[in-house]
Amino acid sequence: MKDNSYSAVMGRKNDIMKKAIGIDYTEFEYDGIGFDYERMMRETGYSLEEMQEIQGRTGVGNTPLLELRNLTALARKLASPGKGARIFIKDEASNPSGSFKARRAANAVYHAKKLGYKGVIAATSGNYGSAVASQAAMQGLKCIIVQETYDSKGVGQPEIIEKARRCEAYGAEVIQLTVGPELFYEFLLLLEETGYFNASLYTPFGIAGVETLGYELSMQCRERYGKDPEVVVCTNAGGGNLTGTARGLVKAGSVETKLVGASVDLSGLHMASDEQFNRKSFTTGHTGFGVPFATVPDRSDVPRSAARPLRYMDRYVTVTQGEVFYMTEALAQLEGLEKGPAGNVALAAAFSIAQEMDEDQIIVVQETEYTGAGKHIQPQLSFARDNGIELRFGNPSEQVPGKNIILPSHPSLIKAVDLDLDKLRVSLIKNAVSSSESKKLDEGDLQYLITETKTDKAYVLKVLKELGIE
């Protein structure tokens, strides 16, 4: 019998992953710190045309681009004369499972069936679980979703529980766990015992699935308005949303469009902390994922993540929980569109950024998601209050994550706050070189770091010198 202790299973994780994904990641590794990312994407993924065909078979993609005229008018009232870009949303809630993650899941599940796997497994507490379950049902595959649902007292967030119900409705088996390291351990055990496919968020086929989104929104803007959008805003957590969208924009030739990542500011809260697990009101789209996954992308459930957000990000901003709740209500009451919180992170940021831009410019919120019982504002705010979080109106900039949620007393108080991208780039370089046994990097290593940070050789050499590395 195999040793299924925690240490033994973790020791077998690379072999388990190789069997569960069908990719030998060592083929793309360099001798130094990097790996050939583009070759991995090219040789293990699908072309844009292939992805469009795969997604089209299950009704994924070709989602509408909607102009938010009333929110644009409100932004212009708050902006300086001549400012206030036109705000659009790419309505991904119209996908079969209700979010953009159907694009990732369609490719991953198709690939699993193509390779002959009998079922798929995904470790996720978010919309991806329902997306995988939905696609597995369409493809006739078994599906297991592993969720980090509860704290040690058995208390789970309404949104996570809502998503479990959604997965079960599609016929998936949902395994709910408490917060902590057992999630990855149980995930690996299930992959090994079932022989199912690892439908990870971070495989090349999963990330490439989002390329169709970036490509679509660029083409839709050109067809209607004769130009590409000036800015696209993506809710950012693990980085796959932003990475895939950026790659799609590039494939559309939309190279001048600026890509902005947006996360909810939950600084100071540790996502793997039992005590702090229920001190947040969102399960994703926050800095607890966005920052660490940007600076250490390979912390995911595959040996090399295909989500590399700092390769593509032009700007990274945060908004508060209160601002997102406010924008969720504003979207419903001013535009007649009720959507879930994750996409509205990007909308809150876009509402603020639009006020910096000219009136003839276009800003697109790249994603919106379905709403449901546990995703509504009321259960989320009630859950926060029950967990000792103070709720009030005022200035959201005064929020203390884990202690209060401050809804803006006036829409002029909604302000996207810039994170220091240079600080994140330095952190990525430091983390990358610390994993190397050598204290001397070659030209290949340098080029890898240049591409990873979207900078140049002088910048990387300067950071390496400050770190004491030749």
N, C-alpha and C positions, 0 to 999 in steps of 0.2 A: 504494500500500500504506500501511496505517496505521503510524504510529510506535508501536511497542510497547516503547519504553524505559520504565523505571520511572517517570520523571517525567511522561511523556506519558500513560501509563495512569492514573496518579493524578489527572492533570488532567481526565481524562474520567470520573472515578468517579461523579459525580452523574448524568450522562446514562446511564451504564451501569446504575446502580441504578434509575433511573426506568423504563427499559425492562424490567428484570428483576423488578420488583415490581408495576408497574402503579399506583403511588401517586405523585401529584405532591405531595411534602411541602411545597412552597412555598405551597400553598393554606391550610395551617394555621399559617403563620408570622405572628407579630406584627411590627410595625415595630421593636420593641425586642429584648429578649433571649429572650423566651419564644415559645411556640406553643400553640395550642389543643389540648391533649392529649385532653380528653374528646371533642371533636368529631372528632378523628382516629380515636379508638377507635370512636365511634358510627357514623361514615360509611364506614369502610373495613373494619370487622370484621363480626361476626355476633352475633345475639342469643343469649342463653343457651340458649333452646329450640332454635335452629338448630344451635348447637354440639353439644348433646346428641344431636341426630338424626344429624349428620355423624359424630360419634365412634361412635355406636351401630352404624352400618352396618359398621364394621370391627372391632367387638369391643373398642373402647376405652372405658374408664370403668366406672362402677359397681363399683369395686374394693372389697374387704372392709375393714372397720374392725375390727382385732383388738386385744383387751385383753391386755397383757403382765402377767399376774398374778404371775408369779415375779419379774420385774424390779421390779414395784411393791412386792412384799414385801421385796425386798432394799433398795430405797430407803427404806422405812419403818424398817428395822432401823438404818439409818444416820442417820435424821432425828430431830428432837426429837419428843416425844410429841404426837400429834394431827396431825403433818405427814407428808407423803408422798402426793402426788396419784396418782390412777389413771393409768397410762401406757398409751396406745394407739398403734398405728401404722396408717396408711392404706397398705395393701399395694399399692403401685403396680407391684410386680414382676409382678403378674398381668395387666398390659396386654400386648398382643401382642409388643411388642419389649422388654418387661421393665423399663420405667421410666415415670415420669410424663410424660416427653417425648413419648410416643406421643400425648398430648393435643394438644401443640403441632403435632406433625408431621401429625396427621390433618387439622387445619384448614388448614395451609399447603399440603399436597399436594392436598387437595380443591379449594382455591382455585385452585391452578395448573392443574388439569384443567378447572375451570369457565371459566377465561380462555383455554383453548386452547393452553397450553404443552405441548411434547412431552416435556419432562423437567424435573428439578429438580436444583439444586446446593446443597450445604450445606458450609460450612467449620466443621468441628468435630472435636475429638479425643475427644469424650465420647459419652454415651448417645444424644444427639440424632441422630448419624449413623445408628445402627442403626434409630432410630425413623423417620427420613425414608426410609431404604432399604426398610423394611418396608411403610410406607404407599404408597410408589411402586410396589412390587410388586403390592399390592392394586389400585391404580388403573390399572395398565398403563402407567406412565410410566417413562422412562429416569431413571437416578439416578447422580450423581457426588458422591462425598464427598471433600473435601480435608482432609487431616489434617496437623497439625504433629506429626511422629512421632519424629524422631531428632535427636540432637545432631550436631555436625560430624564425629564419629568413627563415625557410623552406628549408635549405640546408642539403642534405643528402650525405653520403659517397657512392662512386661508388660501393663498395663491397656490402653494405647493399642493395642498389637498385637492384643490380644484383641478389641477393638471393631472393628478393621479386618476381622478374620476374620468377625465377625458381619455387618458390612455386605456383604461379598462373598457370604456365604451367602444374602442376600436378593436377589442379582443386581446389586448396585451396583458401579460402577467406583470403586476407591479410589486416590487420588493421594496418596502420602506424601511429605512435605517435611521439611526440617530446620528447626529453630527460627529465628525471625527474621522480618524484614519481607516475605520472599518469599511467605508464606501469603496475605496480602491481595492482593498483586499477581497471583499465579497465579489466585486466586479471581475477580478482576475480568476477567482475560483469558479465562477459561473461560466466564463469563457472556456476554461480548461475542461470543466465537467460536461458541458453541452456540445462543445465543438462549434458553437454558433459564431457568426461574423461580428466583429467589433465595429458597430456603426458609429464610430467616434465622430464628434464634432470637428476633429482636427486632422482628419485624413486628407490627402490631396483631392479625392473625389468629392468629399464633403465641402471643402472650401471652394473648389472650382464650381460647385453648384450655384454659388452666390454670384458668380461672374455674370450670369444671365441677367441678374437684377441691375447691376451697374450698366450693362450694355443696353438693356431695355429703356432705362430712364433717360439715358443720353439720346437714344434714337427718338423717343417720344418728344423730348424737348426740341430736337432739331425739326421734326416733322411739323410740330405745331407752331413753334416760335422762331425757327430758323437759326437756332444757336444752341450750344451746350449750356447747362446750368453753370453759373459762376461758382456756386458752393453746394456741396452735398454734405449733409450731417448724418452720421451713423451713431446709433446707440452702441457703446463699446463695453464689452465685458472680456471675453476670452480672445477677442481680436479677429475672429473669423468673419464676422459681419463686415467689418471695415476692409479687411484684406480682400475678400471676394469681390466686394463692390468696386474697390480700387482697380483690381485686375480687369474687371468688366469694362470700366470706363476707359482704361488704356486700350483694350481691344476694340473699343468703339472709336478710338482716336481722340477721346476727350481729355487731352493731356493738360489743358489749362485749368480744368476744374479743380478747385481746392477742396480737399477732403478733411472734414472736421470730425473728430471723435468726441462723443459726449457721454459722461458718466454721472451718476448720482454721487454726491460727496458724502461718503460714509467713512471718512478718514478717522482713524482711532478705533474702529471696530474690527475685530478679527473674525473672519468668516468661519474659521474652524473652531471657534471658541464656543463651548456649550453654553456658557453664561451669556454670551453676546449674540448667539444665533438668532434669537427672536427679538433683538433690539433694532432690527431693520424692518422696513416695510416692503422692500422689493427683494425678489429672489435673485435678480440679475441686473445687469446694466449699471453696476456701481463700481466705485474705485477699489473695493475689496477684491475684485477680479481684474478690472481694467489696468491698474498700475502693475501688479506683480506679473500678469500675463504679458504685458508689454516689455518688461525688462528681463523676464526669464520665460520666453515663449515655450520652451521645451519642458515646462512643468506639467504638461497635459498628459492624457492617457495613451499617448503614442510616443515612440522614441524621438521622433522629430515632428514637431507641429507644423502644419501647413499654414497656420495663422501667424503672420509676422507683421503686426500693425505698424511698428515703427519704420518699416520699409516704405510705407505709403502715407502716413499721417502728416498733414500740413499744420494741424492745430489740434490741441486737446483741451476741452473745457469741461467744467463741472457745473452742475445745477443741484439744487437741494430737493429733498423729498417734497417739501411744501410747494415748491414751484411746479413740480411735476403733477401733483394732485390738482393744483389750480388750473394748469393748462389742460388737464384731462376734462375738467368741468367746462372750461372755456370752449374746447373743441366741440363738446356735446351741445352746449347751449347757443353758441354762435354759428356753428357750421352743421349741426344736426348729425354729427358723427361720434358715436361712442366707441372708444378704443381702449385697449389695455395700457398699463403703465409703462412697459418697456419701450415701446415706440415713442411714447410721449416724453421720454427723457430727451430724445433728439428734438422733439417739437418745442419743448421749453427752451432748449439752447438756440434753436433756429429763430424763435420769436425774438430773442435778445440780439442775436447776430444780425438779423434782417435790418434792425435799426441802425446798424453801422454802414449798411450797403446803400447803393443808389436805387431809386425807384424803378429804374428800367432793368435791374438785375434780377436774377432768379436764384432762389435758394430752395433746395429740395430736401425734405425729411425723408430719408431713404426707406423707412420701415414703419409700419404700424401693425398692431396685433389684435387678435380677437379679444373680446371681453367676456366675462362669465361670472358666475356667482362669487368665486373667491378673488376675482380680479377687480371688482368694483371698489370704489373709494370707501363706501360705508363699512364693509367688513374689514378692510385694511386699516382704516383709522380706528375702528372699534378694537381691533386686535392690538394696535399700538397702545391705546389707552389702557387696555386690560394688562398690558405688560409694563405699566408705569411710565409710559412716554407722555409728556405734557403736549397738549394740542392747543394752539392759539393762532390768532392772526397777528401780523406784525411785519418786521423786516426779516426775510429769510436768511440774510447774511449773518444773523445772530444765532442761527441754529447751532446746537451741539449734538452731533450724531449720537444716537443711543439715549439721549435725555429728552429731546423735544422735537416736534415737527411744527415749523412756523409757516403757515400759509400766508402769502403776500397780502397785505391789506389794500394794495393797489397794484395793477399790472406793471406800473413803472418800476416796481421793485424787483422784477424778474431780471436777473443779470447773470449771464454766463461768465464764469471765472476761469481764466486761463491757467492751466498747469504748465510748469516749466518743462518744455520738451527736451531742452539740453540736459536737464537733470536726469531725465529718463534715459537719454542716450548714453550719458556717462555711466549710469547704473547698468545698462545692458552690456556695454564694453567691459566693465569691471567684472560682471558675472560671467561673461563669456571667457575672458582670459584666466579667471580663477579656476576654471574647469580644466585648464591645460597644465600638463606637467612641465612644459617648457616655459622659460622666462623670455624666450626670444621668438618673435613671430616672423614668418616669411611673407612674401608679397601676396600669396594666396589668402593668408589670414587677414592681412590688411584690407584686401579688396572685399572680403566677406564682411568685415566690420563696417566698411564704407557703405555697402549695400544695405546691411541690416539697420543702419542708423540714418540712411538717406542724407549723408553728408559728403565730405571729400577727404582726401588723403591728409591734408594739413590738419583738419579737425581731429581725425582719429589719432594721428601722431602726437598731437598736443595732449590729448586725453591720456594716451599711453605713457607719455613722459611724466605727466602728473601722477600716474599710478606707479611709476618707477619701473616700467617695462620697456625694453628696447624694441 
